[in-house]
Every structure is written in structure tokens, then in C-alpha cells.
Amino acid sequence: MNIQEYFGRISYNKPHKDADLQTLTAIFQHHIRTIPFENLSMHCGEAIELDLQSTYNKIVRKKRGGWCLETNHLLFWALQELGYDVCILGAHSYEPAEKGYTAEINHILLKVVIKGESYIADAGFGGAYQMWQPLKLISGKDQPQVPGIFRFTEDNGTWYFEKVKRKHYIPEPAHNDFPDTPELGNIRKIYRFTLEPRHIGDFQELNAYLQVSPDNILQKKSICTLQTTDGLLALVGWTLTEMKYNYMEDMDLLNITTLTDEEVEKTLKDKFNVALENKLVP
């Protein structure tokens, strides 16, 4: 495993002498724009191994993406290699349909400390709730980014992460399979977490469970999302959504297309730069 090979994978060729916020932000943005959040292995009959070498081979050498356990683990390794003070945290994601957080930890994120300040770097949420740059770990402060306004609030050692939602403008309303559940108000809760450091081994059971549990969203839908320079691409099943952020004030533009089986594979190659070894069943 080689940091230069990782930089080649994310098309990053700037200097990286200092483990500072500027370098972290640049690497983070290259990472989310080249490595898709995807669970296609589950829908191609491939097992997902949660060790660093397997993740590295899959994402860096085979130019695939991964889900949070893989893509954030790879980022964790890269930041460690570059001398960052970084640790893994675990989160409970919010389930809009259940109106509550999951009972078990089901998400991994990173905390990076730079000059005594803590930042959250999470490259593995995908879709419209993906931060575009590391966020300062500070309670109650709005942190505006291109995708929207993000915010952490802390209560008795538990941190809550949320985003202020924007309206969607859909030129030709179609059957909308974009993974979002309408909620009252314009705040979308994303996940909650504590600052207890974790090890990747703590997530082995979750990794195995998500691959066999029939009732989780990752089993029900084949998902591939990628951040772009002005929005995001999301392929969920046969539905391709192209989103442009802030197309009009406080409104994101959505173009939704339904693809055929043949178009799914071609779209993965052309738009997401993902070539699969095995047959995908969307």
C-alpha cells in the first residue's frame, strides 16, 4: 500500500508536506469526487472484507468505491500515513421512516485534531448528506457548505449531526426513487455519535451483518453515489438522479432518469468510472 498510488487514484498532485487543514480539505474533496459511495459488491455476489489490504486493493487498484466502512477506513489510513492525528468514531444513523436513531452503531466517521482543534471528516455518507469539507466539531454553530448548512449539537457527551434541507426543483416530475423521506420542517437529522475512539475491528460484526440482513436499505437497493464539482450523481436501482446544488436560491435541481439494465452498466462506467468484474443485479 502506497500513498502515492492512493494520490493517483484520487487525482491529487498538490504538495502535502504539512498535516494542516488546507491539505486535509483538498485531499478530502478529491476523495469524495473520485471514490463513489457504493454497495454494488452486495448486488454482484462479492463478499466485502473489512481489512485494509482488501479495501485498498478494491478502491485504489480496482478503482471501485465502497460503503462507509471501506471508504472512511481508507481515508483513515491515508491521513495516518500523512502524519495526521486521526481516530475512528462510530455513529447511529437516523432512520426517517422510524423517526429515530438506530439502536446499534452502523456508521463510521473520522475525527482529526489539528493544532488543538477537532474536525469531523466523513467521506462515507454519500448522497445529499455528504459533507464537502471537514467540519469543525463545535456545538450549535451553522457551518454552510455548497451542499447546504451542516450543524453539530452536543448534549451530555452525545453529538448530533444534521443538515438544513433545501427544496428540490424537478423539471419533469417522475417516480422519485431518490433516497429521501419527506419530513416536517427543514432539518434533516443524519446521525448521532460519541467521541469514544474505535478500532476497525469493532465494525467486523456490522460488516458481516449488513451483508446478510434482508431488512437494511443496502440489501434492498443497489446504490452508487458520487459527489461532483457542483452537485452529485446517484444511481439507485435503475434510477439515475443528477443533482445540481443551489440551482436557484435555496433550491437544488434534480434530473431523474430511469435506465434499462444495459444502461446501468454503461452509466456506471461513463459517469462513475466504475467497471464491475461480476454481473450486477440492480
N, C-alpha and C positions, 0 to 999 in steps of 0.2 A: 504494500500500500504506500502510495507516494503522493505527497501534497501537490507536486507539480502536475501529476496526472489528474488529480481532482480539479485543479485550477483549469486544466484543459477542458474537462467535462463541463464546467460551468462558464467557460469562455471568459475567465478572469485573468487579466495580464497586467494589473497595476502593481506598484510596489506594495510590500506588506511587511516592512521592517518593524513597524510598531503595532503592538496589540492595543490599538486605540479604537474609539467609537466610529471614526470615519471609515477605517478599514473594515471593521465588523459590519457596518451598514452596507458597504459596497459588496462584500462577499455574500452577505445575506440576500441582497437583491439579485445578484447573479444566480444564486442557488435557487430561489423561488421561480425565476423566469426560465430556467433550463431543466429543472428536475420536477416533473409533474407529481402531484399528489394522486396516486392511483392504486387500485386494489385489483388490477387485472389478473395477477397471478392466481387469485382465488377462482377466477372465471376461465382460467386456461388449464386448470388441473395441476398447477405448480404449488409446491409447498413453500411457505415463507419461513426461512430460517432467520433467527434473531441473533446471529453472531456477526461481528464487524466485518470479517472477511467475506462472508456471503453477501452482506449488504453492499460492501464496496464493489465486489465483482458485478453484482446486478446493476447498481446505479451508475458506477463510474465506467466499468468496462463494457457492459452490455447496453449502456445508455438507456436504461429504464428509469421509472420513477419508483415510488413506494408510498406506503402509508406513514403516519406519524412516527411509528416505532422505528422505521427504517430511515426516513429522510432526516429526522432530527438526530438520530444516533450517528449518522454520517457527518452531520454538521458539528456535532459534539466532538467527534474525533478530529475533524479539521481544525476547529478552534483550539483544541488542546495542543495540537501539533504546532500551532502558531503562537503558543505561549499565553493564551487567554486563561483567566481564572473563571472556569465554566463548570456548572454542575447540572445534573438531570433532575427535573422535578416531575411529579405525577399529578394529573388533574382528573376531575369528574366532569364530563361534558354535560351540557344542558340538553334535555330532550323536550323540544317544544310540545310534542304530542302528549307527553306525560306531565308537562308543566312542572318539571323538577329535574334535579341533577341525578346522574346515575349513582347507584349505591356503591359500585366498585370503581376504582381508578381505571380509566380506559383511554387516557391520553398522556403523551409525554411532551415536555417542553423544556427549554433550557434557561437557566439564569446565568448571566455573565456579569462579573463585577469588574468595573473599570474605574480606576482612581477613586475607589471607595463608594462609587455609585452602582446600584444594581439595575440591570436591564433584563427584560424578558425577550428572548429570541425564540420564536416558534415558527419553523418553516413547514410545519406538518399539519396545518388545519385545512388548507385547500379552500376552494370555492370563494364565496364573497366575504368570508370571515377571516381570511388570511391577512395578517398584518404585512405591510410592505417594508417596514424597517423596525429594528428593535425598539421596544417601548420601555421608557423609564418606569421602574417599579415604584410608583408613588400613588397614594390613595386619594381618590376623589378629584383627580385632575384630568380634564379633557385633553386628549392627545390627537389632534387632527392629522390624518394622512389622506392620500388620494382615495383609498377605498372607503373612507368615512372617518367618523370620530370614535376612537377607542378610549376605554376608561377602565382603570382598576379601582376597586374599593376594598378596603381591608376591614374585617370585623373579627376581633378576638383571635387573630392569628390565621384566619382563613381569608384568602384573597379571591375576589370575584372579578371576572373579566367579561366586559360587554362592549357592544358596538351600537352607535346610534344609526338606525337604518335610514336609507333613502328610498324614495319611491322608484318604481320601475316604469319605464316607458317602453311598451311593446308595440311596434308599428302594426304588426299583423297578429293579433292575439290568437294563439294556438293552444293545443293541450299543453299545459306548462308542467314539465316534469323536473323543473329546476328544484333542487333540494332546499326548500324554504317553506316554513309553515307560517301563514299569516297569524300575527299576534296582536293583541291590543297594545296600543302605544307604539312608540318608535324605537324602543330599546330592545336589542336582541341580546339575551344572556348567552354567553359562549361556553365558559367553564369556570369551575372553582378549583383552587389548589392551595396547598400549604408550602412552606419553604423547606420542608424536610428533604434533604438530599437523597436521591435514589440511585440505584445501580441498574444497568440494563437487564441484569438477571432478574430483577424484581418484576419484569414485564413478560417473562417467558410464558407464564401461565396464561396471561391475557392474549399473547400472540397465538398460542395454541387454541384457546377458547374461541377467539374471533373467526378462526378458520373453519370451525365446525358448528358453531351456534347458528341455527337457521333463522333466529329472530332478529339478528342485528342488520342494520342498514347495509353493511359491507357485503353481507351474503345476499341480500335481496337485490342489490343493484351493482352493476359494473360501473365504476366511476373513474374518470380521468380528468383532472382539472390542472390548468397551468395559468400562472399569472403572466400578463403581457405588459407592454410599456404603458398602456392606457386603460387596462381592464383585465378581463380574464376569459379563458375558454373553458367550457365544462362539457364533457361528454358523459351523460348518464344514461346507460342502456343504449337506446338508438337516438336519443335526443341530444343534439348539439346546441348549446347556448353560447352565444358570443356577447359578452357584456362590455360596454364602454362606460367607465365611471364618469359621473358628473357631465353627462352629455348636455343636459340643461341644468339650470341651478337646482340643486338638491334632487336630481333625478338621473338615474342610470338607464342607458339604452340597452335593451335586450333584443337580440335577434335569435329566434328559435327555429331550428330545422329538424325534421325527422328524417333519419338516414335509413338506407337499406343495409343489410348485412355486409354487402360488398363495400359500401361507402364507409362503414365503421372502420374497417381495417385501413382503408386508404386515408381516411381523416386522421387516424392515429399517427400514421407515417408523416403526412403532409403538415398537419397543424401542431402535433405534439412531439414530433420527431421520435416516436416510439415504434420500434419494429418488434413484433412478438415472435417467439420461437414456436409456440404452440397455438392451436386453434382457440380463439376467443369465442365463448358463448355469451353474447350480450344479455 
